[in-house]
């Protein structure tokens, strides 16, 4: 059985790590390089970096940060935010990223998934889906959760897989930053329908939340931010807790 993964997420804005609630009210959470060193020493399985205010101008800043991160890290890391073309992917991979997360541009230009997965390999193409529960449906949102699409998240996940995505990062906007637990139902639904790894994101508040998303939500990985940044939960303690509950972990 494949081990489950614990993935801290660093939302990057102007070179700093920030964190908010339901995609709003951002506050500073520390220096990304210091956090990289901390998480590497703590046994994180991977890291995710998202440039949440990406523009063409900031793309150069992010590339330099990725280069610096690659010096200090010995675990896989994913980078996303503002990816618009294959050249963006190529630049970040050359700078040291292992995987690239694509969100808005993948939806607006699904051919990017097909082209990039063929060129770079599906194993390094992560489809990020921001989903919100409203009117009895889980629907896709774009542009950092600001733009509704009306498209069902399950339908888009299936299409993304068919177009070459090798992994899905599923973030529940309803749960993000609330610490009330992950979105178990939609995570399980997508995981059961699609044969690629699903990373659950949004809502982690206590160790039991991770157990629920792995056991009931059938997630392959669980991503969290503030509880790790502010050291409310330490990764070694979390992994031992999960292993004792028979969730396969890399200790």
C-alpha positions as CSV (number, residue, x, y, z in Angstrom):
1,X,0.0,0.0,0.0
2,X,1.3,3.4,-0.9
3,X,2.1,5.7,2.0
4,X,0.0,8.8,2.5
5,X,1.7,12.2,2.3
6,X,1.7,15.2,4.6
7,X,2.2,18.4,2.6
8,X,2.7,21.9,4.1
9,X,1.6,24.7,1.8
10,X,3.3,28.1,1.5
11,X,1.1,30.8,0.0
12,X,3.6,33.4,-1.3
13,X,2.9,37.1,-1.7
14,X,5.7,39.6,-2.4
15,X,8.3,37.0,-1.3
16,X,6.7,36.3,2.1
17,X,4.5,33.4,3.3
18,X,0.9,34.5,4.1
19,X,-2.2,32.8,5.3
20,X,-5.9,33.8,5.3
21,X,-9.4,32.4,5.9
22,X,-11.6,31.4,3.0
23,X,-9.1,33.1,0.6
24,X,-9.4,36.4,2.5
25,X,-7.8,38.5,5.3
26,X,-4.2,37.5,4.6
27,X,-1.6,37.8,7.3
28,X,2.1,37.2,7.4
29,X,3.3,33.7,8.3
30,X,7.0,34.0,8.0
31,X,10.0,33.7,5.7
32,X,9.6,30.9,3.1
33,X,13.3,29.8,3.3
34,X,13.2,29.5,7.1
35,X,9.9,27.4,6.7
36,X,11.5,25.2,4.1
37,X,14.4,24.4,6.4
38,X,11.9,23.7,9.2
39,X,9.7,21.4,7.2
40,X,12.5,19.5,5.7
41,X,13.9,18.8,9.2
42,X,10.4,17.8,10.4
43,X,9.8,15.1,7.9
44,X,7.3,16.7,5.5
45,X,6.8,14.5,2.5
46,X,6.5,17.3,0.0
47,X,6.0,21.1,-0.1
48,X,3.7,23.2,-2.2
49,X,4.4,26.9,-3.0
50,X,1.6,29.0,-4.5
51,X,2.2,32.5,-5.7
52,X,-1.2,33.8,-4.9
53,X,-0.8,37.2,-6.5
54,X,1.2,36.2,-9.6
55,X,1.7,38.7,-12.4
56,X,4.3,38.7,-15.2
57,X,6.5,41.0,-13.1
58,X,6.4,38.8,-10.1
59,X,7.1,35.7,-12.1
60,X,10.8,36.6,-12.1
61,X,10.7,37.0,-8.4
62,X,9.2,33.6,-8.0
63,X,11.8,32.0,-10.2
64,X,14.6,33.4,-8.0
65,X,12.8,32.1,-4.9
66,X,12.4,28.7,-6.4
67,X,16.1,28.6,-7.2
68,X,16.9,29.4,-3.6
69,X,14.4,26.9,-2.2
70,X,15.9,24.1,-4.3
71,X,19.2,24.7,-2.5
72,X,17.7,24.1,0.9
73,X,15.3,21.2,0.1
74,X,15.7,17.5,-0.4
75,X,12.0,16.6,-0.8
76,X,9.8,17.2,-3.9
77,X,8.1,20.6,-4.2
78,X,5.4,21.9,-6.3
79,X,5.1,25.5,-7.5
80,X,2.0,27.2,-8.8
81,X,0.4,30.6,-9.5
82,X,0.2,32.6,-12.7
83,X,1.1,29.7,-15.0
84,X,0.0,30.7,-18.5
85,X,2.1,28.9,-21.0
86,X,4.6,26.0,-21.4
87,X,7.5,28.4,-21.1
88,X,6.4,29.3,-17.6
89,X,6.4,25.6,-16.7
90,X,9.8,25.1,-18.3
91,X,11.4,28.0,-16.5
92,X,10.1,26.8,-13.0
93,X,11.2,23.2,-13.7
94,X,14.7,24.4,-14.7
95,X,14.8,26.6,-11.6
96,X,14.4,23.4,-9.5
97,X,10.7,22.7,-9.0
98,X,9.6,19.1,-9.2
99,X,6.0,19.7,-10.1
100,X,3.9,22.5,-11.5
101,X,0.4,23.4,-10.3
102,X,-2.0,24.9,-12.9
103,X,-5.4,26.3,-12.0
104,X,-7.1,29.1,-13.9
105,X,-5.2,28.8,-17.2
106,X,-5.9,25.0,-17.3
107,X,-9.6,25.8,-17.1
108,X,-9.4,28.6,-19.7
109,X,-7.1,26.7,-22.0
110,X,-7.4,22.9,-21.3
111,X,-5.0,22.3,-24.2
112,X,-2.2,23.5,-21.9
113,X,-2.7,20.4,-19.8
114,X,-2.4,18.1,-22.8
115,X,0.6,19.9,-24.3
116,X,2.5,20.2,-21.0
117,X,1.9,16.7,-19.9
118,X,3.2,15.4,-23.2
119,X,6.2,17.7,-23.1
120,X,7.2,17.4,-19.5
121,X,5.4,14.2,-18.3
122,X,2.1,14.0,-16.6
123,X,3.9,13.2,-13.3
124,X,4.9,16.8,-12.9
125,X,1.6,18.4,-13.9
126,X,-0.8,19.1,-11.0
127,X,-4.3,20.3,-11.8
128,X,-5.4,22.7,-8.9
129,X,-9.1,23.0,-8.4
130,X,-10.6,25.6,-6.1
131,X,-14.1,24.3,-5.3
132,X,-17.1,25.8,-3.5
133,X,-20.3,24.2,-2.2
134,X,-23.3,26.2,-3.2
135,X,-26.8,25.3,-4.4
136,X,-26.2,21.6,-3.5
137,X,-23.2,21.4,-5.9
138,X,-19.4,21.6,-5.6
139,X,-18.5,24.1,-8.3
140,X,-15.2,25.3,-9.8
141,X,-13.9,28.8,-9.0
142,X,-11.0,30.6,-10.8
143,X,-8.7,33.6,-10.1
144,X,-7.9,32.8,-6.5
145,X,-11.5,31.9,-5.8
146,X,-12.9,35.2,-7.1
147,X,-14.5,34.0,-10.4
148,X,-17.4,31.4,-10.5
149,X,-17.5,29.1,-13.5
150,X,-20.7,27.2,-12.9
151,X,-18.9,23.9,-13.8
152,X,-19.1,20.9,-11.5
153,X,-15.8,20.1,-9.8
154,X,-16.2,16.4,-10.5
155,X,-16.7,17.0,-14.2
156,X,-13.7,19.2,-14.4
157,X,-11.5,16.8,-12.5
158,X,-12.5,14.0,-14.9
159,X,-11.7,16.2,-17.9
160,X,-8.4,17.3,-16.3
161,X,-7.4,13.7,-15.9
162,X,-8.4,12.9,-19.5
163,X,-6.3,15.8,-20.7
164,X,-3.2,14.6,-18.9
165,X,-3.1,15.9,-15.3
166,X,-1.1,13.5,-13.2
167,X,-2.4,14.7,-9.8
168,X,-5.2,16.9,-8.5
169,X,-4.9,19.5,-5.7
170,X,-8.5,20.0,-4.5
171,X,-9.0,23.0,-2.2
172,X,-12.4,23.6,-0.6
173,X,-13.1,27.3,-0.3
174,X,-15.8,26.6,2.3
175,X,-13.2,25.0,4.6
176,X,-10.1,27.0,3.8
177,X,-8.6,28.3,7.0
178,X,-11.5,27.4,9.2
179,X,-9.8,24.5,11.0
180,X,-13.2,22.6,11.0
181,X,-12.0,19.7,9.0
182,X,-11.4,18.8,5.3
183,X,-14.2,18.5,2.7
184,X,-14.4,14.7,3.0
185,X,-17.4,14.0,0.7
186,X,-16.2,15.8,-2.5
187,X,-12.7,14.5,-1.9
188,X,-13.9,10.9,-1.7
189,X,-16.2,11.3,-4.7
190,X,-13.4,12.5,-6.9
191,X,-10.9,10.0,-5.6
192,X,-13.3,7.1,-6.3
193,X,-13.9,8.3,-9.9
194,X,-10.4,9.3,-11.0
195,X,-7.3,7.0,-10.9
196,X,-4.7,9.7,-10.1
197,X,-3.6,11.0,-6.6
198,X,-5.8,13.5,-4.9
199,X,-4.4,16.1,-2.5
200,X,-7.0,17.4,-0.1
201,X,-6.6,21.0,1.0
202,X,-8.6,23.3,3.2
203,X,-9.8,23.0,6.8
204,X,-7.2,21.1,8.7
205,X,-7.4,21.9,12.4
206,X,-6.6,18.9,14.4
207,X,-5.0,15.5,13.9
208,X,-8.3,13.7,13.6
209,X,-9.1,15.8,10.5
210,X,-6.2,14.1,8.7
211,X,-7.3,10.7,9.8
212,X,-10.8,11.4,8.4
213,X,-9.6,12.7,5.0
214,X,-7.3,9.6,4.6
215,X,-9.7,7.0,5.8
216,X,-13.2,8.3,4.8
217,X,-12.1,10.9,2.2
218,X,-9.7,8.5,0.4
219,X,-7.2,11.2,-0.2
220,X,-3.7,10.3,-1.2
221,X,-2.2,13.4,0.5
222,X,-3.3,16.1,2.9
223,X,-2.2,19.7,2.6
224,X,-2.3,22.3,5.3
225,X,-0.8,25.7,6.1
226,X,-1.4,27.6,9.3
227,X,-1.5,24.7,11.7
228,X,2.0,23.8,10.5
229,X,3.3,27.4,10.1
230,X,2.3,28.3,13.6
231,X,3.4,24.9,15.0
232,X,0.0,24.0,16.4
233,X,0.6,20.5,15.1
234,X,4.1,19.1,14.5
235,X,4.5,16.8,11.6
236,X,6.4,14.0,13.5
237,X,3.6,13.8,16.1
238,X,0.9,13.8,13.3
239,X,2.6,11.0,11.4
240,X,3.0,8.9,14.5
241,X,-0.7,9.5,15.4
242,X,-1.8,8.4,11.9
243,X,0.5,5.4,11.8
244,X,-0.9,4.2,15.1
245,X,-4.3,4.4,13.5
246,X,-3.1,2.1,10.6
247,X,-2.7,4.9,8.1
248,X,0.5,4.1,6.1
249,X,3.0,6.8,6.7
250,X,6.7,7.5,5.9
251,X,8.2,8.0,9.3
